[in-house]
Amino acid sequence: MMAEAQSHSPVRGARTPFYFNSAEHLLRIEPQRAATLAELLEAIQSCRAESIFQHTFRTLQEHHFIREGFSNDFAHWAFAACNEVGLAERLASIPLSQLSAMKLVVNQAYENMGLASTQTLGPILDGLMRNPPDAQRCVETAAEQGVRAAIEGRDGPFGDYSQAPASGRPDPANRIDPVSPPTRT
């Protein structure tokens, strides 16, 4: 396969560049649950818009290949768990244009929260913090003398209490013990 790819002109330029993409998706478990259709309606009315998006539009990416059943989680649950075919069909018929509009709104909300600038800044700060000479010295000290020596060397100049004399360290006897709730009689 590689030889076949190399037999074609490796220096010929493309008409358009190939752009590499990546995606991140964080799935958050929300507090709403439904065991009945009434509970489903109540949960839909009180849940966040991102949850509606997850169970409708996002699942299209996961279930776009199915030949039977429904590509949206609400419709699938109404059909499979409640045997409500008519309701499932109505839930599955939410117009794609509405779901697309919701996706635009969610994406704009993430942009407004600074997602793009955070994604840009993260790798820069990681590189700055991981590769300076003092970080390299800390790694070398940990390898040669152990982690305790590395921590002492790193935190010592800042007056870390772990390096203070015993009189300057926290007293381990000073703690708050959880109290049991009072019992009713």
The 8 nearest C-alpha neighbors of each residue, nearest first, counted from 0:
[[1, 3, 2, 4, 5, 6, 7, 9],
 [2, 0, 4, 3, 5, 6, 7, 9],
 [3, 1, 5, 4, 0, 6, 7, 9],
 [2, 4, 0, 6, 1, 5, 7, 8],
 [5, 3, 1, 2, 6, 7, 0, 9],
 [4, 6, 2, 7, 3, 1, 9, 8],
 [7, 5, 3, 4, 2, 8, 9, 1],
 [8, 6, 5, 4, 9, 3, 11, 10],
 [7, 9, 10, 11, 6, 5, 4, 12],
 [10, 8, 11, 7, 5, 6, 4, 12],
 [11, 9, 8, 12, 7, 13, 5, 6],
 [10, 12, 8, 9, 13, 7, 14, 5],
 [13, 11, 10, 14, 9, 15, 16, 8],
 [12, 14, 15, 16, 11, 17, 10, 9],
 [13, 15, 12, 16, 11, 17, 10, 18],
 [14, 16, 13, 17, 12, 18, 11, 19],
 [17, 15, 18, 13, 14, 12, 19, 11],
 [18, 16, 19, 15, 13, 14, 20, 12],
 [17, 19, 16, 20, 15, 21, 13, 14],
 [20, 18, 17, 21, 16, 22, 15, 23],
 [21, 19, 18, 22, 17, 23, 16, 118],
 [20, 22, 19, 23, 18, 24, 118, 115],
 [23, 21, 24, 20, 25, 19, 118, 115],
 [24, 22, 25, 21, 26, 20, 118, 114],
 [23, 25, 26, 22, 27, 57, 21, 53],
 [24, 26, 27, 23, 28, 22, 53, 49],
 [25, 27, 24, 28, 53, 29, 50, 23],
 [26, 28, 29, 25, 50, 24, 49, 30],
 [29, 27, 26, 30, 31, 50, 25, 32],
 [28, 30, 31, 27, 50, 46, 32, 47],
 [31, 29, 32, 28, 46, 42, 27, 45],
 [32, 30, 42, 29, 46, 33, 45, 43],
 [33, 31, 30, 42, 34, 39, 38, 29],
 [32, 34, 38, 39, 35, 31, 42, 36],
 [33, 35, 38, 32, 36, 39, 37, 80],
 [36, 34, 38, 37, 33, 39, 81, 40],
 [35, 37, 39, 38, 40, 34, 33, 77],
 [38, 36, 40, 35, 39, 41, 33, 34],
 [37, 39, 33, 41, 35, 36, 40, 42],
 [38, 40, 33, 36, 42, 37, 41, 43],
 [41, 39, 43, 37, 38, 42, 44, 36],
 [40, 42, 38, 44, 39, 43, 37, 45],
 [43, 41, 39, 45, 44, 40, 31, 46],
 [44, 42, 40, 46, 41, 45, 39, 51],
 [43, 45, 41, 42, 46, 40, 39, 47],
 [46, 44, 42, 43, 41, 47, 31, 40],
 [47, 45, 43, 42, 44, 50, 48, 31],
 [46, 48, 49, 50, 45, 51, 43, 44],
 [47, 49, 51, 50, 52, 46, 105, 101],
 [50, 48, 52, 47, 51, 53, 105, 46],
 [49, 51, 53, 52, 48, 47, 54, 46],
 [52, 50, 48, 54, 53, 49, 55, 47],
 [51, 53, 49, 55, 50, 56, 54, 57],
 [54, 52, 57, 50, 51, 55, 49, 56],
 [53, 55, 72, 51, 52, 58, 71, 57],
 [56, 54, 71, 52, 53, 58, 57, 51],
 [55, 57, 59, 52, 58, 98, 53, 54],
 [58, 56, 53, 59, 60, 55, 52, 54],
 [57, 59, 61, 60, 56, 55, 54, 71],
 [58, 60, 63, 62, 56, 57, 61, 70],
 [59, 61, 58, 63, 57, 62, 56, 64],
 [60, 62, 58, 59, 63, 57, 64, 70],
 [63, 61, 59, 70, 64, 65, 60, 58],
 [64, 62, 59, 60, 65, 61, 70, 58],
 [63, 65, 62, 66, 61, 60, 70, 59],
 [66, 64, 62, 67, 63, 68, 70, 69],
 [67, 65, 64, 68, 69, 63, 62, 70],
 [68, 66, 65, 69, 70, 64, 62, 75],
 [67, 69, 75, 66, 70, 65, 78, 74],
 [68, 70, 75, 71, 74, 91, 67, 72],
 [71, 69, 62, 59, 58, 63, 72, 68],
 [70, 72, 55, 74, 69, 73, 58, 54],
 [71, 73, 54, 75, 74, 76, 55, 70],
 [74, 72, 76, 75, 71, 77, 54, 90],
 [75, 73, 87, 90, 77, 91, 76, 72],
 [74, 76, 72, 69, 78, 73, 77, 79],
 [77, 75, 79, 80, 73, 78, 74, 72],
 [78, 76, 81, 74, 87, 83, 75, 80],
 [77, 79, 82, 83, 75, 84, 76, 87],
 [80, 78, 76, 82, 75, 77, 81, 83],
 [79, 81, 76, 77, 78, 82, 75, 83],
 [80, 82, 77, 83, 78, 79, 76, 36],
 [81, 83, 78, 79, 84, 80, 77, 76],
 [84, 82, 78, 81, 77, 86, 85, 87],
 [83, 85, 87, 78, 86, 82, 88, 77],
 [86, 84, 88, 87, 83, 89, 78, 90],
 [87, 85, 89, 88, 83, 84, 90, 77],
 [86, 88, 74, 84, 90, 77, 85, 78],
 [87, 89, 91, 85, 86, 90, 84, 92],
 [90, 88, 86, 92, 91, 87, 85, 93],
 [91, 89, 74, 87, 92, 88, 86, 93],
 [90, 92, 88, 74, 89, 93, 87, 71],
 [91, 93, 89, 90, 94, 88, 95, 87],
 [92, 94, 91, 90, 95, 89, 97, 98],
 [95, 93, 96, 97, 92, 98, 91, 99],
 [94, 96, 98, 97, 99, 93, 56, 92],
 [97, 95, 99, 94, 98, 100, 101, 93],
 [98, 96, 100, 95, 99, 94, 101, 93],
 [97, 99, 95, 101, 100, 96, 56, 102],
 [100, 98, 102, 96, 101, 97, 95, 103],
 [99, 101, 97, 103, 102, 98, 96, 104],
 [100, 102, 98, 104, 99, 103, 97, 105],
 [101, 103, 99, 105, 100, 104, 106, 98],
 [104, 102, 100, 106, 101, 105, 107, 99],
 [103, 105, 101, 107, 102, 106, 108, 100],
 [106, 104, 108, 102, 107, 103, 101, 109],
 [107, 105, 103, 109, 108, 104, 102, 110],
 [106, 108, 110, 104, 109, 105, 103, 111],
 [107, 109, 111, 105, 106, 110, 104, 112],
 [108, 110, 112, 106, 107, 111, 114, 105],
 [111, 109, 107, 113, 114, 112, 108, 106],
 [110, 112, 108, 113, 109, 107, 114, 106],
 [113, 111, 109, 110, 114, 108, 107, 115],
 [114, 112, 110, 111, 116, 115, 117, 109],
 [113, 115, 117, 110, 116, 109, 112, 118],
 [116, 114, 118, 117, 113, 119, 110, 109],
 [115, 117, 119, 118, 113, 114, 120, 121],
 [118, 116, 120, 114, 119, 115, 121, 113],
 [119, 117, 115, 116, 121, 120, 114, 122],
 [118, 120, 116, 117, 121, 115, 122, 123],
 [119, 121, 117, 123, 118, 122, 116, 124],
 [120, 122, 124, 123, 118, 119, 117, 125],
 [123, 121, 125, 124, 120, 126, 119, 118],
 [122, 124, 120, 126, 125, 121, 127, 119],
 [125, 123, 127, 121, 126, 122, 128, 120],
 [124, 126, 122, 128, 123, 127, 129, 121],
 [125, 127, 123, 129, 124, 128, 130, 122],
 [128, 126, 124, 125, 129, 130, 123, 131],
 [127, 129, 125, 126, 130, 124, 131, 134],
 [128, 130, 126, 127, 125, 134, 131, 135],
 [129, 131, 127, 128, 126, 134, 135, 132],
 [132, 130, 134, 133, 129, 128, 127, 135],
 [133, 131, 135, 134, 136, 130, 137, 129],
 [132, 134, 136, 135, 131, 137, 130, 153],
 [135, 133, 137, 136, 132, 131, 129, 130],
 [134, 136, 132, 138, 133, 137, 139, 131],
 [137, 135, 133, 139, 134, 138, 140, 132],
 [136, 138, 134, 140, 149, 135, 139, 141],
 [139, 137, 141, 135, 136, 140, 142, 134],
 [138, 140, 136, 142, 141, 137, 143, 135],
 [141, 139, 143, 137, 149, 142, 144, 138],
 [140, 142, 145, 146, 149, 138, 139, 144],
 [143, 141, 139, 140, 145, 144, 138, 146],
 [142, 144, 140, 141, 145, 139, 138, 146],
 [145, 143, 140, 141, 148, 142, 146, 149],
 [144, 146, 141, 147, 148, 142, 143, 149],
 [145, 147, 141, 149, 148, 150, 144, 142],
 [148, 146, 150, 149, 145, 151, 141, 144],
 [149, 147, 151, 146, 150, 145, 144, 152],
 [148, 150, 146, 141, 152, 140, 137, 147],
 [151, 149, 153, 147, 152, 148, 154, 146],
 [150, 152, 148, 155, 154, 149, 153, 147],
 [153, 151, 149, 150, 155, 154, 148, 156],
 [152, 154, 150, 151, 155, 149, 137, 156],
 [153, 155, 151, 157, 159, 156, 152, 150],
 [156, 154, 151, 157, 158, 152, 159, 153],
 [157, 155, 158, 154, 153, 152, 159, 151],
 [158, 156, 155, 154, 159, 153, 160, 152],
 [159, 157, 155, 156, 160, 154, 162, 163],
 [158, 160, 161, 157, 155, 154, 162, 163],
 [159, 161, 163, 162, 168, 158, 167, 169],
 [162, 160, 159, 163, 168, 151, 164, 158],
 [163, 161, 160, 159, 164, 155, 151, 158],
 [164, 162, 160, 167, 161, 168, 165, 159],
 [165, 163, 167, 166, 162, 168, 160, 161],
 [164, 166, 168, 167, 163, 169, 162, 170],
 [167, 165, 164, 168, 163, 169, 170, 160],
 [168, 166, 165, 164, 163, 160, 169, 161],
 [169, 167, 165, 160, 166, 163, 170, 161],
 [170, 168, 171, 167, 160, 173, 166, 165],
 [169, 171, 172, 173, 168, 174, 166, 165],
 [172, 170, 173, 169, 174, 168, 175, 165],
 [173, 171, 170, 174, 169, 175, 176, 168],
 [174, 172, 171, 170, 175, 169, 176, 168],
 [175, 173, 172, 176, 171, 170, 177, 169],
 [174, 176, 177, 173, 178, 172, 171, 170],
 [175, 177, 178, 174, 179, 173, 172, 171],
 [178, 176, 175, 179, 180, 174, 181, 173],
 [177, 179, 176, 180, 181, 175, 182, 174],
 [178, 180, 181, 177, 182, 176, 183, 175],
 [179, 181, 178, 182, 177, 183, 176, 184],
 [180, 182, 179, 183, 178, 184, 177, 176],
 [183, 181, 180, 184, 179, 178, 177, 176],
 [184, 182, 181, 180, 179, 178, 177, 176],
 [183, 182, 181, 180, 179, 178, 177, 176]]
